[in-house]
Amino acid sequence: MTVPRDPIKFAYWVPNVSGGLVISKIEQRTSWDIDYNRRLAQIAEDSGFDYALSQIRFTAGYGAEFQHESVAFSHALLAATKKLKVIAALLPGPWNPTLAAKQIATISQLTEGRVAVNIVSGWFRGEFTAIGEPWLDHDERYRRSEEFIRALRGIWTQDNFTFRGDFYRYSDYSLKPKPLDPQPEIFQGGSSRAARDMAARVSDWYFTNGNSPEEIRKQVDDIQTKAAANGHAVKVGVNAFAVARQNEAEARGVVDEIVAKADPEAVHAFGHEVKNAGKSSPEGEGNWAKSSFEDLVQYNDGFKTNLIGTPRQIAERIVALKNVGVDLVLLGFLHFQEEVDYFGKHVIPLVRELEAAALPRVEAAE
């Protein structure tokens, strides 16, 4: 596969949920409050990050006792920054496309178009039950999400929008004002057949859980082949938990301590829930299907991506991801503010150097 010419992009998980990004009792110098997150967004922006992804959770669990709502929180981060794009997670069911379209259009108008959305089809049945939302079968959740995305795009781009789906219906509806151009990017996640097929039809970006370059290549090749057949273009983002230290032994030691101090009850409960969600797919497999206890300590298999080591090692592994078709790396950290700053100073410049070195040289004209 040819190395993509565009520089690989960087995003970080917004810690708008308490407990950080690992199910562990290890010390985390990370806070879910707004002051911490405003400063973190500014650090990320200055460090070369392109996006921040806010999380959506409605109920406590797995070490996350408190949760700020994603759209309002995303707007607060946008107000504190100038260039950073913020991706607000939306959960079909609690959200209707009408409300989501209007919320995001308004934020787009107020922030020079720096808002995007991540459509989360849902994996946590207990959460839906707790808030009185119907729990659909696996592929039905993705079918609803696809209608949600088609409705969003229609509302944002058309006047007198009419749509007849199984989940959403519109008759001669015009939203004004619409979002600024270019339209807000639409992200989605998942590793199941239904998730990849949906991305190949309607999404701008597809997020997958952490994995090795070899396994990620299989997903990338599959989704890009189907997208091309659909006349569609989709970019790929990969989850990773980064531990950059001066030497590899120190970095590995941090991960060992995270796992050693994991909350076993919470990890097993999380694993039970997400593996059941995957088993409910027709192929019986999805995100987390092959995740070990150690993998599950980080919510999205971030250790599997192996961005653990020295800045040079991590930069080389990021370029290896780019070589198999990855366009963006979505990062979690233990101590967000200081580690995002370190990553921006010591890893991203090395990635740019390696990217530049890989570009074909243009010979001067004789």
C-alpha positions as CSV (number, residue, x, y, z in Angstrom):
1,M,0.0,0.0,0.0
2,T,1.3,3.5,-0.9
3,V,2.0,5.7,2.1
4,P,-0.7,8.4,2.3
5,R,0.7,11.8,1.3
6,D,-1.2,13.8,3.9
7,P,0.5,14.1,7.3
8,I,-1.0,11.7,9.9
9,K,-3.4,13.5,12.3
10,F,-3.5,13.4,16.0
11,A,-6.5,13.4,18.4
12,Y,-6.8,12.9,22.1
13,W,-9.6,11.5,24.3
14,V,-11.2,14.3,26.3
15,P,-11.3,13.3,30.0
16,N,-14.8,14.7,30.5
17,V,-15.5,11.4,32.4
18,S,-13.9,10.7,35.8
19,G,-11.4,7.9,36.3
20,G,-9.2,8.6,33.3
21,L,-8.7,6.2,30.4
22,V,-7.7,3.1,32.4
23,I,-9.6,0.9,34.8
24,S,-6.9,1.1,37.4
25,K,-6.3,2.5,40.8
26,I,-2.9,3.9,39.7
27,E,-2.4,7.6,40.4
28,Q,-3.6,9.7,37.5
29,R,-2.8,13.4,37.4
30,T,-5.8,13.9,35.3
31,S,-9.1,15.6,36.1
32,W,-12.5,15.6,34.5
33,D,-13.3,19.2,35.5
34,I,-13.6,22.0,33.1
35,D,-10.6,24.1,34.2
36,Y,-8.3,21.2,33.7
37,N,-9.8,20.4,30.4
38,R,-9.7,23.9,29.0
39,R,-6.0,24.1,29.8
40,L,-5.5,20.6,28.3
41,A,-7.2,21.7,25.1
42,Q,-4.9,24.7,24.8
43,I,-1.9,22.5,25.4
44,A,-3.0,20.0,22.8
45,E,-3.6,22.8,20.3
46,D,-0.1,24.2,20.9
47,S,1.4,20.7,20.7
48,G,0.2,19.9,17.2
49,F,-3.0,18.0,17.9
50,D,-5.7,18.3,15.3
51,Y,-8.8,17.0,17.2
52,A,-10.2,16.3,20.7
53,L,-12.9,13.6,21.2
54,S,-15.4,14.1,24.0
55,Q,-16.9,11.0,25.5
56,I,-20.6,10.3,26.1
57,R,-21.6,8.3,29.1
58,F,-25.0,8.5,31.0
59,T,-24.4,6.2,33.9
60,A,-21.6,5.5,36.3
61,G,-19.6,2.3,36.0
62,Y,-16.1,0.8,35.5
63,G,-14.4,3.5,37.5
64,A,-16.3,6.4,35.8
65,E,-18.4,7.8,38.6
66,F,-19.0,11.3,37.0
67,Q,-19.6,12.3,33.4
68,H,-20.1,15.7,31.7
69,E,-22.4,15.8,28.7
70,S,-20.4,15.7,25.5
71,V,-22.0,18.5,23.3
72,A,-22.0,21.2,26.0
73,F,-18.5,20.2,27.1
74,S,-17.2,20.2,23.5
75,H,-18.5,23.7,23.1
76,A,-16.7,24.9,26.2
77,L,-13.4,23.5,24.8
78,L,-14.0,25.2,21.5
79,A,-14.5,28.5,23.2
80,A,-11.1,28.1,24.9
81,T,-9.2,27.3,21.7
82,K,-8.6,28.8,18.3
83,K,-7.7,26.0,15.9
84,L,-8.5,22.7,17.6
85,K,-11.4,20.7,16.2
86,V,-13.6,19.0,18.9
87,I,-15.6,15.9,18.1
88,A,-18.8,15.6,20.2
89,A,-20.0,12.0,20.8
90,L,-23.7,11.4,20.1
91,L,-25.7,8.4,21.0
92,P,-28.7,7.6,18.8
93,G,-31.7,6.9,21.0
94,P,-31.1,9.6,23.6
95,W,-30.4,12.0,20.7
96,N,-32.7,12.6,17.7
97,P,-31.1,13.8,14.5
98,T,-33.3,17.0,14.6
99,L,-31.8,18.1,18.0
100,A,-28.3,17.0,17.1
101,A,-28.4,18.8,13.7
102,K,-29.5,22.0,15.4
103,Q,-27.0,21.8,18.2
104,I,-24.1,21.2,16.0
105,A,-25.1,23.7,13.4
106,T,-25.3,26.4,16.1
107,I,-21.9,25.4,17.5
108,S,-20.4,25.4,14.0
109,Q,-21.7,29.0,13.4
110,L,-20.2,30.1,16.7
111,T,-16.8,28.4,16.3
112,E,-15.9,28.9,12.7
113,G,-16.8,25.3,11.8
114,R,-14.5,23.5,14.3
115,V,-17.1,21.0,15.6
116,A,-17.5,17.4,14.4
117,V,-19.5,14.5,15.7
118,N,-18.8,10.9,16.6
119,I,-21.9,8.6,16.2
120,V,-21.8,5.9,18.9
121,S,-24.1,3.0,18.1
122,G,-24.0,1.7,21.7
123,W,-22.5,-1.2,23.5
124,F,-23.7,-0.8,27.0
125,R,-27.2,-2.4,27.4
126,G,-27.4,-1.5,31.1
127,E,-27.0,2.2,30.3
128,F,-29.9,2.1,27.8
129,T,-32.1,0.2,30.3
130,A,-31.2,2.7,33.1
131,I,-32.4,5.7,31.1
132,G,-35.5,4.0,29.6
133,E,-34.2,3.7,26.1
134,P,-35.1,0.6,24.0
135,W,-32.1,-1.8,23.4
136,L,-32.0,-2.9,19.7
137,D,-30.2,-5.9,18.3
138,H,-26.6,-5.4,17.2
139,D,-27.2,-4.8,13.5
140,E,-30.3,-2.8,14.2
141,R,-28.3,-0.4,16.2
142,Y,-26.0,0.2,13.2
143,R,-29.0,0.5,10.9
144,R,-30.4,3.2,13.1
145,S,-27.0,4.9,13.2
146,E,-26.8,4.9,9.4
147,E,-30.3,6.5,9.2
148,F,-29.1,9.0,11.9
149,I,-26.1,10.0,9.7
150,R,-28.2,10.2,6.5
151,A,-30.7,12.4,8.3
152,L,-28.0,14.7,9.7
153,R,-26.4,15.2,6.3
154,G,-29.8,15.8,4.7
155,I,-30.8,18.4,7.3
156,W,-27.4,20.1,7.0
157,T,-27.2,20.3,3.3
158,Q,-30.8,20.5,1.9
159,D,-33.8,22.7,2.3
160,N,-37.2,21.1,2.3
161,F,-35.6,17.9,3.4
162,T,-37.8,14.8,3.2
163,F,-36.7,11.4,4.5
164,R,-38.6,8.1,5.1
165,G,-36.7,5.7,7.2
166,D,-37.6,3.0,9.7
167,F,-36.3,5.1,12.6
168,Y,-36.5,8.7,11.5
169,R,-38.9,10.6,9.2
170,Y,-38.8,14.2,7.9
171,S,-41.3,16.1,5.8
172,D,-40.3,19.3,4.0
173,Y,-37.9,20.3,6.8
174,S,-35.5,23.2,6.5
175,L,-32.9,24.0,9.1
176,K,-31.6,27.6,9.2
177,P,-28.8,28.5,9.8
178,K,-27.0,25.4,8.6
179,P,-23.4,24.6,9.7
180,L,-20.6,26.4,8.0
181,D,-18.9,24.8,5.1
182,P,-17.2,22.4,5.0
183,Q,-19.9,20.4,6.7
184,P,-19.1,18.9,10.2
185,E,-17.1,15.7,9.8
186,I,-18.9,12.5,10.9
187,F,-16.9,9.9,12.8
188,Q,-18.0,6.4,13.9
189,G,-16.5,3.5,15.7
190,G,-16.7,-0.3,15.7
191,S,-15.0,-3.4,14.3
192,S,-18.0,-5.6,13.4
193,R,-19.1,-6.3,9.9
194,A,-22.0,-4.0,10.3
195,A,-19.8,-1.1,11.6
196,R,-17.3,-1.4,8.7
197,D,-20.1,-1.6,6.1
198,M,-21.8,1.4,7.5
199,A,-18.6,3.4,7.4
200,A,-18.0,2.3,3.8
201,R,-21.4,3.9,2.9
202,V,-21.8,7.0,4.9
203,S,-19.1,8.1,7.4
204,D,-16.2,10.5,6.9
205,W,-14.1,8.7,9.5
206,Y,-13.9,5.2,10.9
207,F,-12.4,4.5,14.4
208,T,-11.2,1.1,15.3
209,N,-9.9,-0.3,18.5
210,G,-6.1,-0.6,19.1
211,N,-4.3,-3.4,17.3
212,S,-1.1,-4.3,15.5
213,P,-0.4,-2.8,12.0
214,E,-1.0,-6.3,10.5
215,E,-4.5,-6.6,11.9
216,I,-5.3,-3.0,11.2
217,R,-4.2,-3.4,7.6
218,K,-6.9,-6.1,7.2
219,Q,-9.6,-3.8,8.4
220,V,-8.3,-0.9,6.3
221,D,-8.2,-3.0,3.1
222,D,-11.6,-4.4,3.8
223,I,-13.3,-1.0,4.4
224,Q,-11.5,0.8,1.6
225,T,-12.4,-1.8,-1.0
226,K,-16.1,-1.6,0.0
227,A,-16.0,2.2,0.2
228,A,-14.5,2.4,-3.4
229,A,-17.3,0.1,-4.6
230,N,-19.8,2.4,-3.1
231,G,-18.2,5.5,-4.6
232,H,-17.5,6.7,-1.1
233,A,-14.3,7.9,0.7
234,V,-13.6,7.2,4.3
235,K,-10.5,7.8,6.5
236,V,-9.4,5.6,9.3
237,G,-8.5,6.4,12.9
238,V,-6.9,4.0,15.4
239,N,-7.1,4.1,19.2
240,A,-3.8,4.0,21.2
241,F,-2.7,4.6,24.8
242,A,0.6,6.4,24.6
243,V,3.4,6.0,27.2
244,A,6.4,8.0,26.0
245,R,9.4,7.9,28.3
246,Q,13.2,8.4,28.0
247,N,13.8,4.7,27.8
248,E,11.6,1.7,26.9
249,A,12.0,-0.1,30.3
250,E,10.6,2.9,32.1
251,A,7.6,3.1,29.7
252,R,6.9,-0.6,30.0
253,G,7.1,-0.3,33.8
254,V,4.3,2.3,33.7
255,V,2.0,-0.1,31.8
256,D,3.0,-3.0,34.1
257,E,2.0,-0.8,37.1
258,I,-1.3,0.2,35.5
259,V,-2.2,-3.4,35.0
260,A,-0.9,-4.5,38.4
261,K,-3.2,-1.9,40.1
262,A,-6.2,-2.6,37.9
263,D,-9.6,-3.0,39.5
264,P,-10.3,-6.6,38.7
265,E,-14.1,-6.5,39.4
266,A,-14.5,-3.4,37.2
267,V,-12.3,-4.8,34.4
268,H,-14.2,-8.1,34.4
269,A,-17.6,-6.4,34.4
270,F,-16.5,-4.1,31.5
271,G,-15.2,-7.1,29.6
272,H,-18.4,-9.1,30.1
273,E,-20.5,-6.2,28.8
274,V,-18.5,-5.4,25.7
275,K,-17.8,-9.0,24.7
276,N,-21.6,-9.7,24.9
277,A,-22.2,-6.8,22.7
278,G,-19.8,-8.2,20.1
279,K,-21.2,-11.8,20.4
280,S,-24.6,-10.4,19.5
281,S,-23.4,-9.5,16.0
282,P,-24.2,-12.0,13.2
283,E,-20.5,-13.0,13.0
284,G,-20.3,-13.2,16.7
285,E,-17.3,-10.9,16.9
286,G,-16.7,-7.2,17.2
287,N,-14.6,-4.8,19.2
288,W,-12.9,-6.5,22.2
289,A,-13.6,-10.0,20.9
290,K,-10.0,-11.1,21.4
291,S,-9.1,-8.8,24.2
292,S,-7.3,-10.2,27.3
293,F,-7.7,-8.9,30.8
294,E,-4.6,-6.7,30.3
295,D,-6.1,-5.3,27.1
296,L,-9.4,-4.5,28.8
297,V,-7.7,-2.4,31.5
298,Q,-7.6,0.3,28.7
299,Y,-11.1,0.8,27.5
300,N,-10.4,0.6,23.7
301,D,-7.5,-1.8,23.5
302,G,-5.0,1.0,23.5
303,F,-2.1,-1.0,24.8
304,K,-2.3,-3.3,21.7
305,T,-1.2,-0.4,19.4
306,N,2.1,-0.5,21.3
307,L,2.8,3.2,21.4
308,I,4.9,2.5,24.5
309,G,8.6,3.3,24.6
310,T,10.9,6.1,23.6
311,P,9.8,9.0,21.4
312,R,11.8,7.5,18.5
313,Q,10.2,4.1,18.9
314,I,6.7,5.6,19.1
315,A,7.2,7.8,16.1
316,E,8.4,4.8,14.0
317,R,5.4,2.8,15.1
318,I,3.1,5.7,14.1
319,V,4.6,5.8,10.7
320,A,4.2,2.1,10.4
321,L,0.5,2.6,11.1
322,K,0.4,5.3,8.4
323,N,2.0,2.8,6.0
324,V,-1.0,0.4,6.4
325,G,-3.5,3.2,5.7
326,V,-4.2,4.9,9.1
327,D,-5.0,8.6,8.8
328,L,-5.3,9.5,12.5
329,V,-4.2,8.2,15.9
330,L,-6.6,8.8,18.8
331,L,-4.6,8.9,22.0
332,G,-5.1,8.4,25.7
333,F,-2.6,9.2,28.4
334,L,-2.1,8.6,32.1
335,H,-1.3,12.2,33.1
336,F,-3.0,14.1,30.3
337,Q,-1.7,17.7,30.5
338,E,2.0,16.9,31.0
339,E,2.0,13.9,28.6
340,V,0.2,15.7,25.8
341,D,2.8,18.4,26.1
342,Y,5.7,15.9,26.1
343,F,4.2,14.1,23.1
344,G,3.9,17.3,21.2
345,K,7.5,18.3,21.9
346,H,9.2,14.9,21.5
347,V,7.1,12.6,19.4
348,I,5.2,14.6,16.8
349,P,8.3,16.4,15.4
350,L,9.9,13.0,14.9
351,V,6.8,11.7,13.1
352,R,7.0,14.7,10.7
353,E,10.7,14.1,10.1
354,L,10.0,10.4,9.2
355,E,7.1,11.4,7.0
356,A,9.2,13.9,5.1
357,A,12.0,11.4,4.7
358,A,9.5,9.0,3.1
359,L,8.3,11.4,0.4
360,P,9.7,10.9,-3.1
361,R,12.4,13.4,-4.0
362,V,11.7,15.6,-7.0
363,E,14.9,16.0,-9.1
364,A,15.7,19.5,-10.1
365,A,15.2,20.2,-13.8
366,E,18.4,20.0,-15.9
